[in-house]
Amino acid sequence: MSNPSDSLAPVFKALSEPPRLEILALLRHGGEMCVCDVEAVLGLTQSRASRHLGVLARAGFVEGLRAGAWVHYRVLPEPDPLVRAMLLVLESAFSEERLAELMARLEAVRTAKAQGSACVSPFRDRGVEP
């Protein structure tokens, strides 16, 4: 019989840092995104954004696929029931104002990328809908 705290600890650890909560909100509302999008929207370095996304992936919140030098992430389509419950809690925890601010930043980043070189989605390349 496994210790319940062994499965709970990574989930709660993943939710213990404000940038990770914002990353989850971005992915839930903005859909799939590249690490470079997370960097630009939240003002993080590439290594810090990747580290936060790695913690979220190990806890079962997100999955990533590599496209060249970048990794694209999305919320797992069918997460574990505990993770699904935590995502629902997160949904109600963000103020509409903060979520609107994050989404406006994401839209600005995506607009700027559309005018330059954009990342290629490995999810779409494999026929997986984000």
N, C-alpha and C positions, 0 to 999 in steps of 0.2 A: 504494500500500500504506500503510495507516494504522499509526501508531506504537502498539504495544500499551499503552504507558504512558498514552496519551490516554484509553483506556477503563478502565484499572485505577485511575488516580488518584482519580476521583470516588467509586469504590466504597470504597477504603481511607480516603479523607477522611471519608466518611459514617460509617465505623466508628471514627473516631479520638476521639470524644467519649463519655464514659460515659452521659450522658443519652440519646444516640441509641441506644445499645445497649439501654438499659432501655425506650425507646419501642418498639423492635423486639420485644423480649421481650413487652411488654404486648400489642402488636398480634397477635403470633403465638399467644399463649395466651388473650387476652381478646377477640379479634375486633375488628371495626370499633369505632372510638371517635372522639368529637368532640375537637377541640383542648382544650375545657374539661375533658374527662376527663384528658387528659395533664397539663394544668396542675395539677389537683387532686391527682392521684396522685403526681406527682413534685415538687410544690411549685415549679413554674416560673411565670414570668410568661407572659401570653398571647403577647407578642412573641418571647420566647425559645423557647417551645414551637413556635410557628409557624415560626420560623427553623430549628430542628432538623428539623421535619417537611419543610420545603422542601428541605433538603440531602438527606434520605433519598429524597424524591420525584425530585429531579434525578439521583440515583445509580441510580434504578430499583428501589428497595426497596418503596416505597409509592405509592399513588395517593390523591388526595383529590377529594371532591365538595362543592361549596358548598350549604349549606342556610341561607338567610338570612344572618345575620352570622357563622355558624360554618362550619367546614370539617370534614367527617368523613373519616377516613383508614382505610385497610386495607392490609395487605400485598398486593402485586400477586399475583393468582391464578396467573399463569404468568410468573414473572420470568426474566430472562436467566440462562443456565446459571451464570455466575460469581456472580451475586447469589444464586441458589438454593444454591450451594455455601457461600457465606458465611453464609446463614441456617442451614444445617445445622451449621456450626462454632459459631455463636452458641448454638444449641440446647444443645450439650454444654458450653458455657463457663459458663452460669449455674448457680449452686448451687441445689439444691432449696429451701433455706431462703430465699434472696433472691427466687426466683421466687414462692414461697408468700407472702412479705411483699408483693410488688407486687400479686399477685392479690387478696389480702385488702384492700389499699387500694382497688383498683379496684372490688371488690364493695361496699365501704362508700360509695364515690362514687356508684355506680349505684343503690344503695338510697336514698341521700339524694335523688338526682334523681327517682326514681320517686315520692317523696312530694311533690315540687314540680313545677316545670316542667322537662320533659326536652327535649333536642334531638330534632329530627326527622331520621331517617336519609335522606339523599338517595339512598343505594344502594338501600334498600328501596322508595322511591318510584318508582324507575326499573325495578323488577323484578329488580334484581341482588342475589343472595344474598351476604351478607358473608362 
